[in-house]
Amino acid sequence: MSSLPSSVDVAIIGAGAAGLGAAHALKRTGLSTIVLEARDRLGGRAHTIQAAPDVTFDVGCGWLHSADKNSFVDIARQLEFAINKDLPPWRERAYGKAFPQADRDEFVTALDAFYDRIEEAAESDKDAPANLYLEPGNRWNPMIDAISTYVNGCELDQASILDIDAYEDTEINWRVRRGYGALITAYGAELPVVLNCEVKLIDHAGPRVRVETSRGTIEADKVIVTVPTNLLADEAIRFSPVLPDKLDAARGLPLGLADKVTLALEGADAFPAEGNLRGATMRTEMGTYHIRPFGQPCIEGFFGGRFAQALEDAGDGAIAAHSIDEIVSFLGSDVRRKLKPLKESRWAHDKFARGSYSHALPGHAGKRAVLAAPVDGRLFFAGEATSPNFFSTAHGARDSGERAAMEVLPTLARK
């Protein structure tokens, strides 16, 4: 949509997976709805780009996690997006000599034992930082911490064991060949969305909710808020009256950081498709590399937590430069001339995200339910951080938007 209406039944803040899920759920109800999106595109933290003529890159989410329960699988089929069911590279396809198979097997054993200790400890319902459950002196502890930076976006000292235990993972991981971000964009293509519309204030003091935006003010009977927790915590969007419980919940569920980079790979045919490369296994500050995803002539790198933040803070190009240096240290100096930076994410520096996906700080696992709870039958909340079991995922976000929309409907029926 090119213009902002003055009044609607339901205003949805954010055109990421959660906002689009809410809008789809309300599509055939006869209600007037509008999705207000600060960016110039749909998708939020899902974003597919053409990094090179022969390289498609998901700058944000890329995997259909828990694919057997992932609502985007059916959506992909309906929209005729091909699904790739090949096994993911992180356990099955080691490449190079930097991390030999015997070490990989030993690491996986240590990692599984760590998660078993977390599960057992969580049965008490007493929360604690996850790093307390590392085996003292285990050589793989730094790498287990590195895995947390990819999975949670933070190191284990910042992660709640109850939150980790609550996450549901069926360990079935598929992909969308054309890109997860492209799928989510297509999912929202027919919805009423106003782009470049930054929400500044949600005033719920009067009989109707007033939403002040960079493109004017709109009134609504109901508002569904789907923005990332860091925006709520920073009060980038203000509420009047203030909602202290929501601020507290958002601050207990900060977005961690997981960044990605893609590098062009010259002479790619000499490298295995879908390989996995790791080597800095004795430290947490490490990258992990996916060689030739979908057989493309590129390498994708992944970084998380404080290390990703430090690389972002070093400026544009720092993630790519470090990736090339690290890959060269694994594969030899001849590979340097074959690598060229294409694109890197910098989610912490993204004004409308300020991070990648949520984790609960120790003692705050229960804040997901607090954040999700409606306010006065007029304000409703969705987003991956509100999902009880599929947080940090696009399908968890989409499903939460649908849930919020279903919460709206009974309140309108009582008008």
N, C-alpha and C positions, 0 to 999 in steps of 0.2 A: 504494500500500500504506500502511496506517495504522501498522504496527508494524515494528520492525527484527528480522529473524531473527538467531539467534545464530551460525549457520554457513551458508556457501554454498560452492559450487565456485568461482565467479568473482564478485568484487565490482568494480563499475565506478564510478569516482569522477567524477561530473559528468554531468548530463542535458542537455548541449548537443548539437549535431549529432554530435560525435565519440562521446560516450557512448551516444547512441541508436543510432548506426550499429553500434557494438560489440554492443549488446544485441540488435539485430535479427539480426546475423550468428550469434549464439549461440542464437537463439530455439528452433530445432528440433534442437538437439544432444542434448537430454536432460540437460544440465547445469543445476544450480540457479544462477541468476544474480540479482543485485540491483543496481540503479543507485541510488547515494547522491547526493542533490542538496541543496545548501545552501539554495537559493532555495525560494520557495513556488510555483514554476512550472517547467515544462519550457522548454528552448530556449536557456538561457544568453544569449549575445550576439545571439540572434535573438528578437525580441519585438515582436509586433504589438498595438497598442491601438486602441480607438475614441476618438480624440482629441476628436471632436465627433460628433453624430448622423450627419453626412454626410461625415466625414473619417476614413478608416482610415490609420493611420500606423505604418510600420515604424520603431520606435525604434532598432533595430539594422540588420542586413543587409537589403537590399531588392532586390538584383538577382541574377538567375541568371546570373552571369558564365560565359563560355565555355559557353553553353547547349547547344551541340552535344556537349559532353563532360561536362555537369553531371548527376550522378546524381539530383539532386532533380527533374529534368524528368520522368523516368519515374515517380518517386514521386508527383509532383503529378498526373499523369494517372491513376495507380492510385487516388488518393484523391479524384479528381474536383475538383481545384482548377484553375480556368481559368487558362491561361497567356496573357499578353499579349506579343505579338512586335513591337510598335511600336518603331521606332528610338529609342534613348535620346536625351535632350535635349542632352547636353553638347557635341556638335559640330553637330548638324543643325538646331536650332531656336532661333536667336538671337532675342532680344526686346529692344526698346528701342534707343536711340541711344548708350548708354554704351560699347558695344563694337561698332563698325560692322563689317560683313562683311569689308572690306579688311584691317582690323586682325586679325580672327579668322583670315583666311587666312595672314597673315604669321606670326601666333603658331603656328599648326599646323605651318607649315614649319619654324620654329625648334625646336618640340618634337620633331618627327620626326627632325630632324638631331641633336638631343641624344641621343635613344635610339639612333640609328645609331652615334654615337661610343661609347656605353656598350657596345653589342653588339660592336663591333670591339675595344675594349679588353679585354673579358671573354675574348676568344679566347686571351689570354696566360695565363689562370688566375691572374693576380696581382690580388689584391683592392685596392680603394682606395675612398675616399669618392666618392659620385657627383657632388658639387658640383665636383670637379676637372675635369669634362667639360662644364661650361657654357662657352659661347663667351665669352671675355673681352669685356666691354663691350656684349654683346647686350642690347637694351632689354627683351627678354622674359624675362630670367633670373629676376627676382622672381616672375613668374607661373609659370614652369616649376617653381620651388621650391614655389609654392602647390599646384600639381598633385600634387607629391610628398606634400604633407601630406594630400591626400585619398586618394591611392593607397596610400601606405606608412604614413600616420599620423605621418610625421616629415619634417623638412627633409632636403635632399639630403646635408648634411654628416654625417648619422647613418645614411645608407643605403649598404649594400655594393653595388658594381657587379655582383659575381658573383651576389648574391641577386636583384637586379633582372633580370639576364639569365636567371636560372633560371626565373622566373615564366612560366607558360604562359597566354597570353591569345589566344583565337581571335577576339576582338572581336565575338562574338555575345552580346548581352545582352538577356535577357527578364525579365519580371516575373510575379509572382503577384498577381492582382487582390485576393484576400482577404488577402494579406500573407504574406511569406516566413516570418515568425515563426509565423503561424497554421498554415502548412504543416508546419513542423518540430514544432510542438506536436501536431498531428494524427498525425504520423509516430510519435510516442512514446506515443500515448494508451493503447495496449494492453500496454505494457511494465511489468515489475515495478520501480517507482520508489518510493523513500521520499523525500518532500520535507521541507524544513526540517531537514535532516540534514547538519550541517556537519562535515566530516572534519578532525580535528586532528592525528592521528599515524598513520603507517603503519609498524608495527613488523614488520620482516622478519627478526628475529634468530632466531626459533624455527622449529620444523618447519612451522608454518602461519603465514600472515600475519595479524597482529592489526591491525584498523582501529578506532581510537578516534574516536568521533563525539560530537556534542552530544546524541545520543539513545541512547548506549550503545556497547558494543564488539561487533564482529562479527569472526569468523574466516573466512578464505578460503584456498583452495589457491592461487589466482591473483588478482591485482589489476590492473586496467587503469586507469591514471591519465590523465584527459583535461582537466585544469584549465588555465586560462590560464598562460602563462609567468610573468607578474608575481606570481602567487600562489606559484609554486615559488621564484622568485628571492627573494621576501620571507620565505620559509619560513613562510607562513601555514599550510601543511601540512608537517609535519616528517617526516623519515624517520629511522628508527633500525634499523641503523646509518645514518649520514649518507651521502648519495650526492653526493660533490663534483663528479663529472663532470656530473651532471644540473643541479646548481646553476649550474655554470659555463656550461653550454649555455643554460639559461633566461636567465641574465643577458646573454648575447650575443644573445638573441632577444627583446628587450623588446617589450611591446605599445606601439605608437604610439597616437595619439589622433585619432579622427575622430568629430566630434559632429554631430548633426542637430537641427533645430528645425522645427516646423510652426506656421504662422500662419494663422488664419482670414482669408479674403479676402471682404469684403463687395462685392457687385456683381461677382461673379466673371465673369459672362458678358461683361463688357467686356474681359476679358483672354484671350489665346489659351491653349487647353489645351496642356500639355506644352511650354511655352516655357522657354527658358534665359536667365537674366539674370546678367550679370557686368559689372563696370565698374571696379573698383579694380585695374586691370591693371598698375599700375606698382609694386605692393608685394606681398609675400608674405602679409601679414596681411589676407586678403580672404575673403569668403564667396562662394559660388556658389549660385544660387537656381533651383529647379525650380518653374515656375509651373503651377498646376493639374494635378498628377499625376493621371492617370486622369480628368481633367476635374473633379476635386473642387474645392470652393470654398476653396482654401488655397494657400499657397506653402511649399515646403520649402527650408530653408537648410542648407548644409554648411560645416563648418569643420574644420581639422585642425592637427596639430602643436603648436608652442609657443603659437600664437595661441589655439587651442581650449583649451589648458591655462589660459591667462591668463583667458579668458572664464569657464571653469568656476570658477576660483579666486575670481572676482569675486562668485560666489554665484548662487543660483537666480534665474532671470529675466534674467541678463546676456546670454546668447546671444540670446534673443528680442529684448531691447532693442537690442542692436547690430544685429541683422538689420533691424529696422524702420528704424532710423536710416540704414542703408546703402541699403536699398531706396528710401527717401524721397530720398536724395541722387541716385539714378539716375532716378527717375520723377516727382519733384516732390512738393511738400508736401501736395497734395490727397490723395495715397494714404495718408497717415498715419492718417487717421480710418477707413480701410477695413481696417486690419490689427489683429489682436488675437492675442496669444500664446495658444497652445493647449498645446503640450508640447515640451520639449527634453530631449535626452539629456545625461547627464553621466557618461560611462563611466569617466573617471579617478577619480571619486568613488564609483563603484559598488564596494562591498566585495568582491564576488565576481568582478569582472572586472579592475578597476584599469587599464583601457585598452581599446582597441578591437580591434586585430589586430597580429600580429607583423611585425617587420622584422629583418633581420640587421644588426647593427652592422658597420662595415668590419672585415674580418679574421675575421668569425664566420659566414660563409655555410655552412661545413661543419658548424656546430653543429646544423642541423636533423636530420641523420642521427644525431648523438650523442644528441640528445634522444629520438629515436624508438627507439633500441636497447633491447631487453629487458635485464633485470638478473636473473641467476641463474635464468632460466627461470620466474620467479615474478612479477616486476613487469614490466608492459608499459605503453607510453606512446603516446598518441594526442592528437589536437588539431590545429588548423590549422597550428600552428607546426612540426609534425613532417612536414607534407606537403612533398615535394621540389619540386613544381612548382605546386601550387594552394594554397599558404599564403595566409592572409588571407581565405579564402573559406569559406562554410558547406559547400559540397560537398567541398572539400579536407579539412575537418574530418570530415565523415561518412565519406568514403572511408578516412581514416586510422584511424577506429574499426573499420571492417570489417577493415582490414589487421591491426590489433592482435589482433582476435579470431581471425583465421586463424593468427596466431603462437602463440596460446594452445593451440589444439587439439592440435598434435603433442606438446607437453609433457605434456598430460594423458594422451595415449595411451601414454606411456612410464611412467606411474605403476605 
